[in-house]
Amino acid sequence: MKRNRQPNARRRRVYVIAAAAALLVGGLTVPVVSTPAQAATTTAVSLTFDDGNADQMQAKPILDKYAMKGTFYIITGSIGAPNYLTRADLQTLSAGGNEIAGHTVNHPDLTTVPADEAKRQICNGRAALASWGYQATSFAYPYAALNASVESIAQQCGYNSARGLGDLRSAHGCNGCPYAETVPPADPYALKALDEHDNTWTLAQMQSAVTNAERTGGWVPFTFHHVCAGTGCDALSITPTMLDQFLSWLAARTSRGTTVKTVNQVVGGTVKPIVTAPASTNTGLVNTSLETSTSGTGFPDCYMPGGYGNNTATWARTTAAHTGTAAEQLTVTNYQDGDAKLLPTFDLGACTPTGTAGQTYTVSVWYKSTAITQFALYYRTTDGFWTYWTSGPWLAAAPNWTQGTFTTPPLPAGGVGFSFGLSLIANGTLTTDDYGLASGSGTPAVRAAATAAGSPSPLRGAIVSHQWGKNAKPLVPSVRGVVIPAAAPGD
């Protein structure tokens, strides 16, 4: 996600290189008068890596080879999850002189969440990094989404800078924008950077981004997500070979005043005290009838799709609702294993209810399905990690609107919040609406209850298909002890 850009008129730049010379005339040395030499410009290049993807470790030996340091923007709630960096990886990167920086706890679009949730995401992500031993002074906005309120929160949380994306001119966009950020930046909480690197960038385009900036000097931040070669690589990838070639080329630019620096080295400033945002006091669900959908994902506000395994999930918003005018329809095809489901968004309390360790809860969802389904539940720890909790018994296919309920076992020790949804675990369709929650105590239910309601309700109204960001089916497994990554990382 990019902010709207206001292109600036491109200015012509004239460069004059003058040097003193002497002319020998008849054995006499006659000086040639010249204009004063222009002062050499300096250009800083920052190599930034977003999200903490595990394959970014491939960048470290390349950085070490050229004695360069990078800035790694970390989603703290994903550390240790499959395909993400571990705490040990972070220590290895930091010990090598690389900067460990903040990228929130769960990677939400901060412009779409309440201010208190944005503060929890930004402040508590920095606090987590501090508790792991890192002095985080730099921040990057998920999806490069920011506004004045979010900028202010980044500053309140103690960061010295916050980076956007796509506000510098390159072969990949922002015509009319400057080629380089100024040093110091005009607004350190809206740092300009090139568009994120993807597999359409060429080495020549990367080099031109630097040489264009060298004309006037300044700062050019590059943004990488994956370091990967071969088949199966994410589109937001740079190959190790191209990264090596680019850094080799950069190393030779020092004679021209171009150096590689971390974001902190460019921005500077003191390390500010850690700020911890108050915990959420929300004990209920939000948008339970799935009526509002304003976030731009196409899904109901405060809900996200989840799934894992080998199957194909297709989502649609439908007016064939149990109550109100909206429900969510899931269709699974090519099923081999795993599941797909709709869940209250994994966050720090704006959408998911808080919970008390040892407490049981009764959850419910109204549904119609052509195949078996079951409840899947997940819980959040104080660090913002989401992990699998438990699943309910199978529920039979239901052609009419049916309320499925399940009483949970006690919330595990360390659990402070939870989320749940009905999983489709076979080929078929599942339509859900009217999510419910109540505190419960005593012995957990042995089986889920199913209460039929009303007469058959045929599908009616328009169905609008949609996707979830760059990941139509984020990894939300049902394996105990597995940390679950942020729902839709990518910027």
Summary of the structure (lengths in Angstrom):
residues: 491
radius of gyration: 26.5
end to end distance: 7.5
largest distance: 112.5
contacts: 1693
relative contact order: 0.14
helix: 18%
strand: 31%
